């Protein structure tokens, strides 16, 4: 098997840059050939994936959530999709946590060497793909309000610092949501749709969503308050909430259509490139990934 390592040298604390030669040496003990590519600007990783189609059996993304988002959006549409692996190098590294990768890259490479591979679900909205989540409202506002200096200094703790600053600023919007499982029309302050169980480096916000069950976890908070927020954070994987009187909705579906007034910015795995309306669906077992200890 031939492996291509696509490294974002600016990810996280740049620790990967200092260790990448040793990492490639370790990969060379089990792969027929290992080629290292370093990105210089956004879009480089996606372009490399397209050039490597049919040549690399395994693509290893070395970087943070933004790097992984770019690479998965290049891999997912391919007809001949390579196996994908993650060397975590960012702040939260959410999907690498979901698939059990050690957050120390030197230990994660040992997991990659084992080549334990499983098929995982991929979320899709429009022409874009995601591994972790799709969100509008509060969740997008929290991401937008993270201070860069806090991110560099406090890491994933900066996400919770932003939550504290953002909660009282949440503004309701008009939501029309339809799916094969449930529908809702009325005010909301957040819609969060999860494929993976981690958000901001923790499992608390996505209810341990499964990335292998062919379903998306849909959460709707209708109005801001401690009760719906606590209910959201305490939701268990199999606990659905469809009571129309509740300020929290939670259900699982294969496809969800979202319309809002006003138009809302979509936060997709931390990237904000699109706006509502959106149709979000799950592609079951769409990509084979090397996993660690789930």
N, C-alpha and C positions, 0 to 999 in steps of 0.2 A: 504494500500500500504506500502511495505517495502522499505526503502531508505538506500543506502550505500554512505557515504561520503568518497571520496578518496582525501586525503590532501597531497600536496607537501609542507612540512614544510619550505623548502628553497626558495619558490617562492617569487619574488619581494622583498619587505622589511620585510618579515616574519610577517607582521601584522596579517595575518590569524591565525597564531599559537596562538596569544594572545586572539583571539576572538572566537576560534573554540568551546569552551565549551558552551558559550552563544548561538552560532549559532545552535549547536545540540539540546540544550534545546528548542529553538524556533521551530525547525523541528519536535521535539517530540510532539508538540501540534497538529500536523495535520497528521503525518504518524504513522502507526501502530507500526513500529519499526524503529529505526535509529542506524546504526552501523558506527563507525568512523574507518578508516584505514589510517595510515600514511606511506608514501613511504620513503624509505631510499636511493634508487639509481635508475637510469634510468631502465625502464623495470618492476619495481614493480607494477606500476599502471596497465599496460597491463595484467600482470599475475593475478592481483586481479579481473579484469573484467572477464577474462576467468573462474576463480573459482566461480564467483558470477552469472554466466549465469543460468537463471531459478530460482534464489533465490531472487535477488533484482529487484523490479519493477522499481525503479528509481536509477540511478547512478548520483551522484553530484560530478563534478570535481572541486576541490578547489585548484586553482593555476593559473599560467600564461599560455601563448600561447603554450609553450612546453609541459606542463602537458596536456592541452586539446588535442593537436595533438596526444600524446601517447594514451590517452583514446579513442579518436574517431577512431584511427586505430585498436583498440582492439574491439570496439563495432560494427563498420560498417560491418565486415564480418560475424557476428553472425546471425544465423537463427532466434533466438528468441531475438530480440534486445530490451533492456530496454529503458525506457524514459531517456533522458540525460538532465542534468541541469548544469549550470556553476556558481560558486562563484568566481568572478574575484579576483586574487591576484598577478598578475604579473605587467609588465611594461606597455604594450600596451593593452592587453586583447581584441584583435580585434573582435573575433566573439561574445563575450559577449556584446560588444557595438552594434554589428549588430542586435542582437535579443532583444535589449532594456533593458539589465540588468543594474541596477544602479551600478556604480563603487565603491560605498561604500558597502563592504560585509554585513554590518549589515542591510542595506536597501535592498540589493539583496536577502537576505534570506527571507524577507517579500514577495518579488515577487515570490519566489519559493513556499512559503506556499500557494499562490493563485492557484497554479497548472494550470495556463493557458498554454495549450499545442498545438503546431502546428507542422506539418511535414515540414522538411527542406531538401533541396538538399545537396548532398555530392559529392565532386569531387573525381575522382579516376585516378591514373596513375600507370600502372603495378599492383602490389599487394598493393600499398599504397593509402591512402585516405587523403583528406584535406577539410577543411571548408572554408578557406579564399582565398588562391591563390597558383598558381604554377608559377614559374618564372625562367628565365635564363638570363645571361648577367648582365646588369646594376643593376637590382633589387637584384640579388644574391650578386654582388660585394658590394653594399651598406650595406647589412646585414653582410657580412664578415668583413667590415671595421669599424663596431661599436666597439668603445673602451669600454672594460668592466667597467673601472673606470668612464667613462662618463655615461654609462647606470645606474650605481648605484647612481650617483650624480644628473643627469639631467632627468632620466626617459625617456619618449618617445621623448623628445627633442633631445636625443642622436641620434635618427634615422635621423633627419634632419641635424645634424652636420655631420654625415657620408655622406649624400647626397652631401653636399658641398665639402667634400674631394674627392669624388669619380667621380663626373661628368666629370672632365677633364681627367680621367684615363680610360674612357670607350673604350674598344677595339672591333672593329667589328668582326663578325664571319659569316661564310656562313650558311644560313638558307634555309631549304626546308620544307615548311609548307603546309599541305593539310587539308581540311575540307569539309563538305557538303555545306558550305556557301561561302568560299573564299580560294584561294591558293596564295602562294608567294614563289619565289625562288630568292635569292640574298643576299646581305649583310644586317646585322642587328646588333644593339647593345643591344637590349633587346626584350624579349617576356614575357609578363605578362598576365596570364589567371586568371580571378577572378570569384569566386563563391559568396563571401561576399563583402560588400562595404567598409570595413575598412582595411587599411594597415598602420602600424606604428602609430596607434591610430587616424587616420584621414580618412575622406571620399575622399580626393582630388585625390588619385591615382588610384582608381578603378571605378570611374564614377558611384557610387551608384549601383553597381552590385546587382542583386536580387538573394537571396538564395532560392527562391521558384518558379521561372519561368521555370525550366527545361532547362536552357541555361547557357553557360559560356560566359563571356565577354573576348574577345581576343584583346590584344593591342600589336602592333609591332612598335617599333621605329627603323627606318632603319639606321639613322645616328645621331650622337649627335649634338645638336644645340639648341638654345633657342626656335626656332620656333616649332619644333616637341614636345619639352618638355612642352611648354605652351599649345599647342593644346591638348596634352595628359591630362594635369591637368584640362583643361576646358571642357573636353568631358562630354556630358550629357548622361543619360541612353539610350535614344532612338536614339542617333546620331551615325550612322555608317559611317565610312570613308573607302571607297574601291577604291579611286582614285589611280591608279598605279604610278602617278607622285608625290604623297604626301609622305613625310617622316614619316607619321604616318598612320598606319592601325588600324581600330577598327571595329569589327563585333561580332555577337553572333552566337554560334554554340553549338551543342550537343556533338560533338567529334572533336578533333584536333590531327593530327599526326605531330610530330616534329622530324626533323633530322638536325644535325649540323656538321660543320667541323670548328675547332676541336670539340671533345666531350666537352660538357659543364656541369658543376655542376648544379643540379636542386635545387632551394630553394623552399621548399614546407611548407608554414605556418611557415617560419623561420628555418626549419630543413633541413639540407643538407646531404642527405643519398644516393642519386641516381644521375645518369648522363643520358644525351641523348644517343640514341634516346628514345622518349617517345610517348605514345598515351594517351591523356588526355580526359576523358569523364565525364559526369554528371549523377549521379544517382538521379532521380527525387523523391522527397518526401521520402527519404530513412530512415531518422531517425526522431522520434518524440522528440521534445525538449520543455522544459518549457521556456517560453519567458516572457519578461517584457513589456515595452512600446516601440513598434517599431516606 
